């Protein structure tokens, strides 16, 4: 009972803190995502250690629930109308950002003396973004410009390219090591292809069957049931739950003609999950990882920033892209759970270099989750003022 009591006290404190940080965020330039993560860091083991140990068991559950909802909402943006209007620029900008980030981080780390397998895997991890943080910043600022809409579309497809790059990089490293390249390629293909199949298998019936109990008004039970069902099956099948949820959302958005409410219903309850997610993400950050990563961390962070900015600038020069191309790369700086997932997979597949990869990615994620939302908000404000 004591554990349950502390769990409820912790949840209450987290939600009350979110109210305070919402107010602070409205009066300062600091995004509430960064404020919530700082609060989590101060409350976690590396800070004053206020949170009970049981919160460690919450984090995977809350993180997966939050990201599945974010993926579903992002998929809802991928309608044929949206793709016809901005699909070409979105694909070209996202590819430019991913490829330039990969090349610059990989070559830069190799030139700095990082072993080539480590440099290659870190370059692939650098392509990942943080959909949850980016979506929240756009919603918090209320931005509805062509730049903001393109940014959300890019975030929806960015991690797909990143997962492909990561699978190829990991397979190449295994090939060089002489073991398991085919297995890694098959795993990567299943991770992507299985997620697409699962999203389609759930999205098609969801589009046609929801909203029939009360015509045009799908219940919250329907929306939540299918979203969590998607996330759970994806985890059981060991496929990307983020991509599966995005695929399901895209099918619903394109096939449903009698409603749009499932998206609004999810939006209404998404934020409490996000609050807990960001606080617990902050609590999981460790100062020891920063010290252990050393000079490789500094090189990785600097090269990733330059790669994102340069990729956004070059990609933003394509016909049909929104203006203010110099801000697109900065808006894509946040990095979180997808990168950590890649690092864990790499550590399991290549244990001989996992000890070098994990500290860098963990520490870099902490840095980008703190400064990334600030950069995204600043970019959105600069574009709106321009």
C-alpha positions as CSV (number, residue, x, y, z in Angstrom):
1,X,0.0,0.0,0.0
2,X,2.9,2.4,0.7
3,X,4.2,1.9,-2.8
4,X,0.7,2.7,-4.2
5,X,0.4,5.7,-2.0
6,X,3.8,7.1,-3.1
7,X,2.9,6.4,-6.7
8,X,-0.3,8.5,-6.4
9,X,1.5,11.3,-4.6
10,X,4.2,11.3,-7.3
11,X,1.6,11.5,-10.1
12,X,-0.2,14.3,-8.3
13,X,3.0,16.3,-7.8
14,X,3.9,15.8,-11.5
15,X,0.6,17.1,-12.7
16,X,0.6,20.1,-10.3
17,X,4.2,20.9,-11.5
18,X,3.0,20.7,-15.1
19,X,0.5,23.5,-14.3
20,X,3.3,25.7,-12.9
21,X,5.6,25.0,-15.9
22,X,2.7,25.8,-18.3
23,X,2.5,29.2,-16.7
24,X,6.2,29.7,-16.7
25,X,6.5,28.7,-20.3
26,X,3.8,31.2,-21.3
27,X,5.9,34.0,-19.6
28,X,9.3,33.0,-20.8
29,X,11.0,31.6,-24.0
30,X,11.5,28.2,-22.3
31,X,9.4,25.4,-23.7
32,X,7.4,23.4,-21.2
33,X,9.1,20.2,-22.5
34,X,12.5,21.5,-21.3
35,X,11.0,22.7,-18.0
36,X,9.4,19.3,-17.4
37,X,12.6,17.5,-18.1
38,X,14.6,19.8,-15.8
39,X,12.0,19.1,-13.1
40,X,12.3,15.4,-13.7
41,X,16.1,15.6,-13.6
42,X,16.0,17.5,-10.3
43,X,13.6,15.0,-8.9
44,X,15.5,11.9,-10.2
45,X,18.5,10.0,-8.9
46,X,21.0,12.5,-10.4
47,X,19.2,15.3,-8.5
48,X,17.4,15.3,-5.1
49,X,16.0,11.8,-5.7
50,X,12.4,12.6,-4.7
51,X,10.7,10.1,-7.0
52,X,10.1,6.6,-5.7
53,X,11.9,3.6,-7.2
54,X,8.6,2.4,-8.6
55,X,8.7,5.1,-11.2
56,X,11.4,3.2,-13.1
57,X,8.8,0.6,-13.9
58,X,6.4,3.2,-15.2
59,X,8.7,4.8,-17.8
60,X,8.6,2.1,-20.6
61,X,4.8,1.9,-20.3
62,X,4.2,5.6,-20.2
63,X,6.7,6.3,-23.0
64,X,5.2,3.7,-25.3
65,X,1.6,4.9,-24.6
66,X,2.6,8.5,-25.3
67,X,4.6,7.7,-28.4
68,X,1.9,5.5,-29.9
69,X,-0.6,8.4,-29.5
70,X,1.9,10.8,-31.1
71,X,2.5,8.4,-34.0
72,X,-1.3,8.1,-34.6
73,X,-1.7,11.9,-34.6
74,X,1.2,12.4,-37.0
75,X,-0.1,9.7,-39.3
76,X,-3.4,11.6,-39.4
77,X,-1.5,14.4,-41.2
78,X,-0.4,12.2,-44.0
79,X,-3.5,12.6,-46.1
80,X,-3.4,12.5,-49.9
81,X,-4.4,16.2,-50.0
82,X,-1.4,17.0,-47.7
83,X,1.0,14.9,-49.7
84,X,-0.2,16.5,-53.0
85,X,0.3,19.9,-51.6
86,X,3.6,19.4,-49.7
87,X,4.6,15.8,-50.3
88,X,7.5,16.5,-52.7
89,X,9.2,19.1,-50.6
90,X,8.7,17.1,-47.4
91,X,10.4,14.0,-48.9
92,X,13.2,16.0,-50.4
93,X,13.8,18.1,-47.2
94,X,13.7,15.0,-44.9
95,X,16.0,13.0,-47.2
96,X,18.5,16.0,-47.4
97,X,18.5,16.4,-43.6
98,X,19.0,12.6,-43.0
99,X,21.7,12.0,-45.6
100,X,23.7,15.1,-44.8
101,X,23.5,14.5,-41.0
102,X,24.6,10.8,-41.6
103,X,27.5,11.8,-43.8
104,X,28.8,14.7,-41.7
105,X,28.5,12.9,-38.4
106,X,30.1,9.7,-39.8
107,X,33.0,11.4,-41.6
108,X,33.6,13.9,-38.8
109,X,33.8,11.3,-36.1
110,X,36.0,9.1,-38.2
111,X,38.3,12.1,-38.8
112,X,38.3,12.7,-35.0
113,X,39.7,9.3,-34.4
114,X,36.6,7.4,-33.6
115,X,36.7,3.7,-34.8
116,X,34.9,3.3,-38.1
117,X,32.1,0.9,-36.8
118,X,31.3,3.2,-33.9
119,X,31.3,6.3,-36.2
120,X,29.0,4.5,-38.7
121,X,26.5,3.5,-36.1
122,X,26.5,6.9,-34.3
123,X,26.0,8.6,-37.7
124,X,22.9,6.5,-38.2
125,X,21.6,7.2,-34.7
126,X,22.1,10.9,-35.3
127,X,19.4,10.9,-38.0
128,X,16.7,10.1,-35.5
129,X,14.4,12.8,-34.1
130,X,11.9,13.3,-31.2
131,X,8.4,13.4,-32.6
132,X,6.8,13.9,-29.2
133,X,8.8,17.0,-28.3
134,X,8.4,18.5,-31.7
135,X,4.7,18.0,-31.8
136,X,4.3,19.5,-28.4
137,X,6.3,22.6,-29.2
138,X,4.2,23.3,-32.3
139,X,1.0,22.9,-30.3
140,X,2.3,25.0,-27.4
141,X,3.2,27.9,-29.7
142,X,-0.1,27.5,-31.7
143,X,1.9,27.8,-35.0
144,X,-0.1,27.1,-38.1
145,X,2.2,28.4,-40.8
146,X,3.3,26.5,-43.9
147,X,6.7,26.1,-42.1
148,X,5.1,24.5,-39.0
149,X,2.9,22.2,-41.1
150,X,5.9,21.1,-43.2
151,X,7.9,20.5,-40.0
152,X,5.2,18.2,-38.6
153,X,5.1,16.3,-42.0
154,X,8.9,15.9,-42.0
155,X,8.9,14.6,-38.4
156,X,6.2,12.0,-39.5
157,X,8.6,10.5,-42.1
158,X,12.0,11.4,-40.7
159,X,12.4,8.4,-38.4
160,X,11.4,6.1,-41.3
161,X,14.5,7.1,-43.2
162,X,16.5,7.0,-40.0
163,X,15.5,3.4,-39.3
164,X,16.4,2.4,-42.8
165,X,19.8,4.0,-42.5
166,X,20.4,2.4,-39.1
167,X,19.5,-1.1,-40.4
168,X,21.9,-0.7,-43.4
169,X,24.7,0.6,-41.2
170,X,24.3,-2.2,-38.6
171,X,24.2,-4.8,-41.4
172,X,27.4,-3.4,-42.9
173,X,29.1,-3.5,-39.5
174,X,28.1,-7.1,-39.0
175,X,29.3,-7.9,-42.5
176,X,32.7,-6.4,-41.8
177,X,32.8,-8.4,-38.6
178,X,31.9,-11.5,-40.6
179,X,28.7,-12.4,-38.6
180,X,25.0,-11.9,-38.9
181,X,24.6,-9.3,-41.7
182,X,21.7,-11.2,-43.3
183,X,20.0,-11.5,-39.9
184,X,20.2,-7.8,-39.2
185,X,18.9,-6.9,-42.6
186,X,16.0,-9.3,-42.2
187,X,15.3,-7.8,-38.7
188,X,15.3,-4.3,-40.2
189,X,13.0,-5.3,-43.0
190,X,10.6,-6.9,-40.5
191,X,10.8,-3.9,-38.2
192,X,9.6,-1.6,-41.1
193,X,7.5,-3.9,-43.2
194,X,5.8,-5.6,-40.3
195,X,4.9,-2.2,-38.8
196,X,3.4,-1.1,-42.2
197,X,1.4,-4.3,-42.4
198,X,0.1,-4.0,-38.9
199,X,-0.9,-0.4,-39.3
200,X,-2.8,-1.2,-42.5
201,X,-4.4,-4.3,-40.9
202,X,-5.8,-2.2,-38.1
203,X,-6.2,1.1,-39.9
204,X,-8.5,-0.1,-42.7
205,X,-11.2,-1.6,-40.4
206,X,-10.8,1.3,-38.0
207,X,-11.6,3.8,-40.8
208,X,-14.8,2.0,-41.8
209,X,-16.1,0.6,-38.5
210,X,-15.5,3.4,-36.0
211,X,-18.2,6.1,-35.6
212,X,-21.1,3.7,-36.2
213,X,-22.4,3.5,-32.7
214,X,-23.1,7.2,-32.8
215,X,-23.0,8.3,-36.4
216,X,-20.1,10.7,-37.0
217,X,-19.1,10.6,-33.3
218,X,-16.7,7.8,-32.6
219,X,-16.3,7.2,-28.9
220,X,-13.1,7.7,-27.0
221,X,-13.2,4.0,-26.2
222,X,-12.9,3.1,-29.9
223,X,-10.0,5.5,-30.5
224,X,-8.0,4.5,-27.4
225,X,-8.8,0.8,-27.8
226,X,-7.4,0.6,-31.3
227,X,-4.4,2.9,-30.6
228,X,-3.3,0.8,-27.6
229,X,-4.1,-2.4,-29.4
230,X,-1.8,-1.2,-32.2
231,X,1.0,-0.4,-29.8
232,X,0.7,-3.7,-27.9
233,X,0.6,-5.9,-30.9
234,X,3.6,-4.0,-32.4
235,X,5.6,-4.7,-29.2
236,X,4.6,-8.4,-29.2
237,X,5.6,-8.7,-32.9
238,X,8.8,-6.7,-32.3
239,X,8.1,-4.1,-35.0
240,X,8.2,-0.3,-34.8
241,X,5.2,0.7,-32.8
242,X,5.7,4.4,-33.8
243,X,5.6,3.5,-37.5
244,X,2.7,1.1,-37.0
245,X,0.7,3.9,-35.2
246,X,1.5,6.4,-37.9
247,X,0.5,4.0,-40.7
248,X,-2.8,3.3,-38.9
249,X,-3.5,7.0,-38.5
250,X,-2.7,7.6,-42.2
251,X,-5.2,4.9,-43.3
252,X,-7.9,6.3,-41.0
253,X,-7.3,9.9,-42.3
254,X,-7.5,8.8,-45.9
255,X,-10.3,6.3,-45.8
256,X,-12.7,7.6,-43.3
257,X,-15.3,9.8,-44.9
258,X,-17.9,9.9,-42.1
259,X,-15.8,11.3,-39.2
260,X,-12.5,12.9,-38.0
261,X,-13.2,12.7,-34.3
262,X,-10.8,9.9,-33.3
263,X,-8.0,12.3,-33.8
264,X,-9.7,15.0,-31.7
265,X,-10.5,12.5,-29.0
266,X,-6.8,11.4,-28.7
267,X,-5.7,15.0,-28.7
268,X,-7.9,15.6,-25.7
269,X,-6.2,13.1,-23.4
270,X,-2.7,13.0,-24.9
271,X,-1.1,15.7,-22.7
272,X,-1.3,13.9,-19.3
273,X,0.6,11.0,-20.7
274,X,3.1,13.4,-22.3
275,X,3.6,15.2,-18.9
276,X,4.6,12.0,-17.1
277,X,6.7,10.9,-20.1
278,X,8.8,14.1,-20.1
279,X,9.3,14.2,-16.3
280,X,10.3,10.5,-16.2
281,X,12.6,11.1,-19.2
282,X,14.3,13.8,-17.3
283,X,14.6,11.6,-14.2
284,X,16.3,8.9,-16.2
285,X,19.2,11.3,-17.3
286,X,22.5,10.5,-15.6
287,X,25.4,12.9,-15.1
288,X,27.8,10.0,-15.2
289,X,27.0,9.4,-18.8
290,X,28.1,12.9,-19.7
291,X,31.5,12.4,-18.1
292,X,32.0,9.0,-19.5
293,X,31.2,10.0,-23.1
294,X,34.1,12.5,-23.2
295,X,35.3,14.2,-26.4
296,X,33.3,11.8,-28.6
297,X,30.1,13.4,-27.1
298,X,31.2,16.9,-27.9
299,X,32.1,15.9,-31.5
300,X,28.8,14.1,-32.0
301,X,26.7,17.0,-30.7
302,X,28.5,19.6,-32.7
303,X,28.5,17.5,-35.9
304,X,24.8,16.7,-35.6
305,X,23.8,20.3,-35.1
306,X,25.8,21.3,-38.2
307,X,24.4,18.4,-40.2
308,X,20.8,19.3,-39.3
309,X,21.2,23.0,-40.1
310,X,23.1,22.3,-43.4
311,X,20.6,19.6,-44.4
312,X,17.6,21.8,-43.6
313,X,19.2,24.8,-45.5
314,X,19.9,22.7,-48.6
315,X,16.7,20.7,-48.5
316,X,14.7,23.9,-48.0
317,X,16.0,25.2,-51.3
318,X,13.9,22.8,-53.3
319,X,10.9,24.2,-55.3
320,X,7.7,24.3,-53.3
321,X,9.5,24.3,-49.9
322,X,8.3,26.9,-47.3
323,X,10.5,29.9,-46.8
324,X,13.0,30.5,-44.0
325,X,15.0,27.4,-44.9
326,X,17.7,28.5,-42.5
327,X,15.4,27.6,-39.5
328,X,14.3,24.1,-40.6
329,X,17.4,22.3,-39.4
330,X,17.3,24.0,-35.9
331,X,13.6,23.0,-35.7
332,X,14.6,19.3,-36.1
333,X,17.2,19.2,-33.3
334,X,15.3,17.3,-30.6
335,X,16.3,13.7,-30.2
336,X,14.9,11.2,-27.8
337,X,13.5,7.6,-27.5
338,X,14.1,6.5,-31.1
339,X,17.8,7.2,-30.8
340,X,18.0,5.4,-27.5
341,X,16.2,2.4,-29.0
342,X,18.7,2.3,-31.9
343,X,21.6,2.5,-29.5
344,X,20.3,-0.4,-27.4
345,X,19.8,-2.5,-30.6
346,X,23.3,-1.7,-31.7
347,X,24.7,-2.7,-28.3
348,X,22.9,-6.0,-28.4
349,X,24.0,-6.7,-32.0
350,X,27.5,-5.5,-31.7
351,X,28.5,-6.0,-28.0
352,X,32.1,-5.2,-28.8
353,X,31.3,-1.6,-29.5
354,X,28.1,-1.2,-27.5
355,X,30.1,0.1,-24.5
356,X,31.3,3.0,-26.6
357,X,28.0,3.8,-28.3
358,X,25.6,3.8,-25.4
359,X,27.2,6.5,-23.2
360,X,27.5,8.9,-26.1
361,X,23.9,8.4,-27.2
362,X,22.5,8.6,-23.7
363,X,24.4,11.8,-22.9
364,X,23.6,13.4,-26.3
365,X,19.9,12.6,-25.9
366,X,19.9,14.4,-22.6
367,X,21.5,17.5,-24.3
368,X,19.2,17.5,-27.3
369,X,16.1,16.9,-25.3
370,X,17.0,20.0,-23.2
371,X,18.2,22.4,-26.0
372,X,16.3,20.9,-28.9
373,X,12.8,22.2,-27.8
374,X,14.3,25.6,-27.2
375,X,15.7,25.6,-30.8
376,X,12.4,24.4,-32.2
377,X,10.4,27.1,-30.5
378,X,12.9,29.8,-31.5
379,X,12.7,28.7,-35.1
380,X,8.9,28.7,-35.1
381,X,8.9,32.2,-33.5
382,X,11.5,33.5,-36.0
383,X,9.5,32.3,-39.0
384,X,6.3,33.8,-37.5
385,X,8.0,37.1,-37.0
386,X,9.6,37.1,-40.4
